[in-house]
């Protein structure tokens, strides 16, 4: 595809030394001649001088200084190079398409209902009274429990599970090993010290355009429901505890854990390995840094880090002070020695 055509399809302004043929996309360090790359993080700015790519998606105002020994680099100017690169990938890579049909090893209950154009792969199981909308793909070994309700354009990768009575909206994707609606962690202490398991009666609900990535779990509630709102994205190994709520377009990165009854607002970001205590609320637009631990509520648009989490600016001061701690300790010892000397 000609570079000018790529620019047109992506809605970018092209600054070109030539109208090269573009054969694919790649990261800025791995790109070869004939490939398109992107610059969205300023820390990679020096690589503009040395990348072997033929063209780069880049913001307005960034100059393209080049190593004289390398070919010129064409610029596709975009207000959002990362989003433009996401669309560029789609120009050169087509994911597998799945032919509608039901594999002979699949087991489907008589009362289950499945919409048109569904692909039900090997060893899938769909239980009584389950409903799945149009254009679904259940790859292989996918299990849909009794009474689950699933919308159109559902895609479940191998070994995904949707438990009984859970509700899933349109255009939802479950990556490998996801479990929606597994039992929440509910146990009551008995007089003899043993734990009594509480029934987990409330379904997990995923609204439209949610994606849950590999081996993550959205637990069902003891009573009520657990809800993940439209457009939310959950990374690998995320746990959403029973009766929690995740707001619209919120992102939970890898290994995030929300304890039971956590309420997270819309457009929040929990970075990797961050976590919340149970029964707290996080306001809309908040950002929780990686490995931070929330002990209490956060107002809207908070930015916090550390464990226990504090305002990010204060956390940065804590971190800077911690790096100076050995030197401060040495100076205190020296001052203590000087005081003892003066006493004598």
TIBA-189971 format. One record per residue (C-alpha): residue number from 1; x, y, z. Coordinates in steps of 0.05 Angstrom, whole numbers. Example, Ala and Ser with C-alpha at 12.3 -4.5 7.8 and 13.67 -1.06 7.14 Angstrom:
REM TIBA-189971
seq,u,v,w
1,246,-90,156
2,273,-21,143
***
This chain:
REM TIBA-189971
seq,u,v,w
1,0,0,0
2,27,68,-19
3,45,115,38
4,-3,168,12
5,-59,117,14
6,-41,98,85
7,-43,171,106
8,-111,180,73
9,-141,119,108
10,-114,142,175
11,-133,215,167
12,-62,239,177
13,-23,295,144
14,34,267,104
15,103,299,101
16,141,255,53
17,208,252,18
18,177,199,-27
19,113,158,-35
20,142,92,-10
21,107,26,-12
22,87,5,59
23,84,-69,72
24,70,-71,147
25,78,-39,216
26,129,-48,272
27,157,-17,335
28,207,39,327
29,266,-5,347
30,247,-65,304
31,221,-30,241
32,254,-43,174
33,250,-5,108
34,180,-9,79
35,148,-9,148
36,108,43,187
37,123,58,260
38,99,108,312
39,124,155,367
40,76,165,425
41,125,166,484
42,177,221,487
43,228,174,519
44,236,142,450
45,249,209,416
46,324,194,404
47,305,133,363
48,277,177,309
49,349,188,287
50,364,114,279
51,299,77,263
52,301,41,196
53,227,51,185
54,204,86,122
55,152,128,158
56,131,147,228
57,65,168,260
58,82,229,302
59,51,291,332
60,55,359,300
61,116,400,319
62,165,343,329
63,225,349,283
64,254,288,249
65,329,294,256
66,363,235,222
67,430,200,220
68,461,222,154
69,476,151,136
70,402,131,137
71,347,144,88
72,299,202,101
73,239,187,146
74,169,207,124
75,122,236,177
76,48,222,183
77,25,277,229
78,-30,258,278
79,-60,288,341
80,-61,217,371
81,-4,175,341
82,-18,115,385
83,-92,111,364
84,-71,122,291
85,-22,64,298
86,-78,20,325
87,-117,34,262
88,-55,23,219
89,-47,-48,247
90,-117,-63,221
91,-95,-43,150
92,-42,-97,148
93,-66,-153,194
94,-131,-191,190
95,-148,-235,250
96,-175,-305,236
97,-247,-310,214
98,-291,-366,241
99,-341,-400,196
100,-411,-406,227
101,-427,-476,250
102,-428,-523,310
103,-371,-572,320
104,-395,-644,330
105,-361,-648,398
106,-399,-588,426
107,-455,-603,476
108,-515,-556,473
109,-576,-564,518
110,-643,-569,483
111,-669,-506,517
112,-609,-464,500
113,-619,-411,446
114,-564,-388,400
115,-569,-331,349
116,-552,-336,275
117,-481,-340,248
118,-452,-370,311
119,-387,-410,312
120,-388,-461,368
121,-320,-495,370
122,-295,-562,396
123,-316,-586,465
124,-358,-525,482
125,-416,-534,531
126,-478,-491,533
127,-526,-508,590
128,-601,-505,597
129,-638,-438,585
130,-574,-402,564
131,-582,-349,510
132,-527,-325,462
133,-539,-271,410
134,-519,-265,337
135,-448,-273,309
136,-419,-306,371
137,-353,-343,370
138,-339,-395,424
139,-270,-419,406
140,-260,-485,442
141,-274,-515,511
142,-317,-454,529
143,-371,-466,582
144,-435,-427,588
145,-474,-444,650
146,-549,-449,659
147,-590,-386,649
148,-532,-342,625
149,-554,-286,579
150,-504,-262,527
151,-512,-208,473
152,-490,-202,401
153,-419,-207,374
154,-393,-245,435
155,-323,-275,429
156,-299,-325,481
157,-230,-354,473
158,-211,-424,496
159,-229,-444,567
160,-270,-382,583
161,-328,-394,631
162,-393,-355,641
163,-428,-380,704
164,-502,-388,718
165,-550,-329,708
166,-494,-280,690
167,-511,-226,639
168,-464,-202,585
169,-477,-146,536
170,-459,-136,463
171,-389,-139,433
172,-357,-169,495
173,-292,-207,490
174,-267,-258,540
175,-195,-280,531
176,-168,-348,550
177,-184,-375,619
178,-231,-318,640
179,-284,-336,692
180,-345,-292,697
181,-389,-303,758
182,-347,-352,798
183,-365,-354,872
184,-346,-293,912
185,-303,-302,974
186,-359,-305,1025
187,-351,-345,1089
188,-381,-334,1159
189,-341,-353,1222
190,-375,-406,1265
191,-368,-416,1340
192,-322,-476,1331
193,-274,-433,1289
194,-293,-464,1223
195,-318,-424,1163
196,-389,-431,1136
197,-395,-420,1061
198,-447,-368,1042
199,-487,-378,979
200,-466,-330,924
201,-533,-313,893
202,-520,-249,854
203,-497,-252,782
204,-438,-217,749
205,-459,-167,696
206,-415,-143,639
207,-443,-86,598
208,-429,-72,524
209,-358,-67,496
210,-323,-97,556
211,-259,-138,546
212,-231,-184,599
213,-162,-211,586
214,-130,-278,603
215,-142,-313,669
216,-180,-256,701
217,-241,-265,746
218,-304,-224,759
219,-335,-257,819
220,-410,-262,831
221,-442,-228,891
222,-469,-257,955
223,-532,-216,943
224,-544,-162,890
225,-494,-163,832
226,-423,-150,810
227,-423,-101,751
228,-370,-80,700
229,-396,-20,661
230,-393,-8,586
231,-325,-1,554
232,-285,-22,614
233,-221,-62,601
234,-191,-113,649
235,-120,-138,637
236,-91,-207,652
237,-97,-235,723
238,-146,-183,748
239,-195,-198,805
240,-260,-160,813
241,-287,-182,880
242,-359,-198,896
243,-410,-141,893
244,-359,-92,865
245,-375,-41,810
246,-326,-19,756
247,-345,45,720
248,-351,59,646
249,-285,61,607
250,-244,45,669
251,-180,6,658
252,-153,-45,708
253,-82,-65,689
254,-47,-132,703
255,-55,-163,772
256,-101,-110,799
257,-145,-134,856
258,-210,-102,879
259,-235,-129,945
260,-309,-142,954
261,-359,-84,948
262,-308,-35,918
263,-341,20,876
264,-296,47,821
265,-321,106,780
266,-317,120,706
267,-253,133,667
268,-206,110,723
269,-139,75,714
270,-111,24,764
271,-39,10,743
272,-7,-59,750
273,-11,-95,817
274,-50,-39,851
275,-106,-59,898
276,-164,-34,940
277,-191,-52,1008
278,-264,-72,1008
279,-325,-28,1016
280,-293,36,990
281,-308,84,933
282,-261,113,880
283,-285,176,845
284,-289,186,770
285,-225,200,732
286,-178,176,787
287,-110,144,774
288,-78,93,821
289,-4,82,809
290,26,12,803
291,30,-29,868
292,-9,24,906
293,-56,0,960
294,-120,39,975
295,-141,39,1048
296,-201,86,1039
297,-245,127,992
298,-217,172,938
299,-251,235,912
300,-258,245,837
301,-196,258,796
302,-148,234,850
303,-78,212,831
304,-46,169,884
305,14,123,895
306,46,82,950
307,19,34,1002
308,-20,59,1038
309,-36,104,979
310,-26,180,986
311,-28,238,937
312,22,224,882
313,63,287,895
314,71,268,968
315,88,196,948
316,143,222,902
317,172,262,961
318,170,199,1004
319,207,160,950
320,260,214,942
321,270,217,1018
322,276,141,1020
323,332,143,969
324,370,192,1014
325,358,152,1077
326,426,117,1081
327,461,185,1075
328,415,216,1127
329,428,158,1174
330,503,167,1167
331,497,241,1181
332,455,229,1243
333,507,181,1270
334,562,232,1256
335,522,286,1293
336,509,239,1351
337,584,225,1356
338,599,299,1354
339,549,313,1409
340,580,259,1453
341,649,288,1440
342,626,358,1460
343,596,330,1524
344,664,304,1545
***
